[in-house]
Amino acid sequence: MDKNEQFQRFFEKFPHLEKKIKSFKWGSQDLDDFLNFLLLDTRNSERQGFDLDSANSIFELIKENKLEMEKDQKIDDVWSGVHEL
């Protein structure tokens, strides 16, 4: 995440979100919930919302976090690749 230029531009625009996002464990359901919450209109359209580049960055963060979640699930089940004889 730190080396991704797209994420760096997003975090430069929204440093408070960088701090919040990085406070979560990468690959966690809590982070997934927070990132999805960012895209919801919870203020009755009183705010403009994110510009297209920022929204794309959030979608990419969601995608990368979900990939990490899936990877962690596979590692948690060490016997998943063992077949019965």
NUDREN-916412 format. One record per residue (C-alpha): residue in three letters; residue number from 1; x, y, z. Coordinates in pm, whole numbers, always signed. Layout:
<pts>
ALA / NUM / X / Y / Z .
...
</pts>
This chain:
<pts>
MET / 1 / +0 / +0 / +0 .
ASP / 2 / +281 / +242 / +87 .
LYS / 3 / +450 / +197 / -253 .
ASN / 4 / +135 / +235 / -463 .
GLU / 5 / +132 / +579 / -631 .
GLN / 6 / -247 / +581 / -663 .
PHE / 7 / -288 / +527 / -289 .
GLN / 8 / -22 / +787 / -210 .
ARG / 9 / -210 / +1051 / -412 .
PHE / 10 / -531 / +957 / -231 .
PHE / 11 / -362 / +979 / +109 .
GLU / 12 / -211 / +1318 / +20 .
LYS / 13 / -563 / +1447 / -50 .
PHE / 14 / -711 / +1285 / +263 .
PRO / 15 / -443 / +1250 / +533 .
HIS / 16 / -707 / +1190 / +801 .
LEU / 17 / -828 / +886 / +606 .
GLU / 18 / -473 / +755 / +569 .
LYS / 19 / -437 / +757 / +947 .
LYS / 20 / -774 / +587 / +995 .
ILE / 21 / -721 / +325 / +722 .
LYS / 22 / -373 / +238 / +850 .
SER / 23 / -513 / +195 / +1202 .
PHE / 24 / -693 / -120 / +1084 .
LYS / 25 / -529 / -458 / +1031 .
TRP / 26 / -468 / -505 / +660 .
GLY / 27 / -685 / -791 / +536 .
SER / 28 / -946 / -751 / +810 .
GLN / 29 / -1324 / -742 / +793 .
ASP / 30 / -1315 / -422 / +998 .
LEU / 31 / -1112 / -246 / +727 .
ASP / 32 / -1345 / -382 / +460 .
ASP / 33 / -1646 / -247 / +650 .
PHE / 34 / -1482 / +96 / +691 .
LEU / 35 / -1380 / +126 / +325 .
ASN / 36 / -1732 / +35 / +212 .
PHE / 37 / -1877 / +284 / +460 .
LEU / 38 / -1672 / +561 / +298 .
LEU / 39 / -1865 / +511 / -24 .
LEU / 40 / -2210 / +536 / +137 .
ASP / 41 / -2411 / +856 / +155 .
THR / 42 / -2483 / +881 / +526 .
ARG / 43 / -2551 / +1257 / +531 .
ASN / 44 / -2856 / +1288 / +306 .
SER / 45 / -2653 / +1418 / +12 .
GLU / 46 / -2522 / +1714 / +211 .
ARG / 47 / -2170 / +1646 / +82 .
GLN / 48 / -2039 / +1630 / -271 .
GLY / 49 / -1870 / +1292 / -231 .
PHE / 50 / -1536 / +1174 / -362 .
ASP / 51 / -1402 / +1270 / -703 .
LEU / 52 / -1363 / +986 / -954 .
ASP / 53 / -990 / +928 / -886 .
SER / 54 / -1047 / +912 / -510 .
ALA / 55 / -1345 / +677 / -546 .
ASN / 56 / -1134 / +454 / -772 .
SER / 57 / -861 / +450 / -507 .
ILE / 58 / -1113 / +339 / -244 .
PHE / 59 / -1245 / +65 / -476 .
GLU / 60 / -886 / -50 / -535 .
LEU / 61 / -820 / -54 / -159 .
ILE / 62 / -1135 / -265 / -112 .
LYS / 63 / -1017 / -507 / -383 .
GLU / 64 / -665 / -538 / -239 .
ASN / 65 / -798 / -583 / +114 .
LYS / 66 / -1037 / -858 / -1 .
LEU / 67 / -750 / -1038 / -176 .
GLU / 68 / -554 / -1026 / +150 .
MET / 69 / -858 / -1154 / +342 .
GLU / 70 / -887 / -1450 / +102 .
LYS / 71 / -515 / -1521 / +132 .
ASP / 72 / -540 / -1520 / +513 .
GLN / 73 / -836 / -1761 / +501 .
LYS / 74 / -637 / -2007 / +292 .
ILE / 75 / -343 / -1990 / +533 .
ASP / 76 / -567 / -2038 / +837 .
ASP / 77 / -680 / -2377 / +709 .
VAL / 78 / -347 / -2562 / +688 .
TRP / 79 / -523 / -2892 / +614 .
SER / 80 / -730 / -2760 / +323 .
GLY / 81 / -500 / -2915 / +63 .
VAL / 82 / -487 / -3261 / +225 .
HIS / 83 / -713 / -3520 / +69 .
GLU / 84 / -846 / -3827 / +249 .
LEU / 85 / -694 / -4157 / +145 .
</pts>
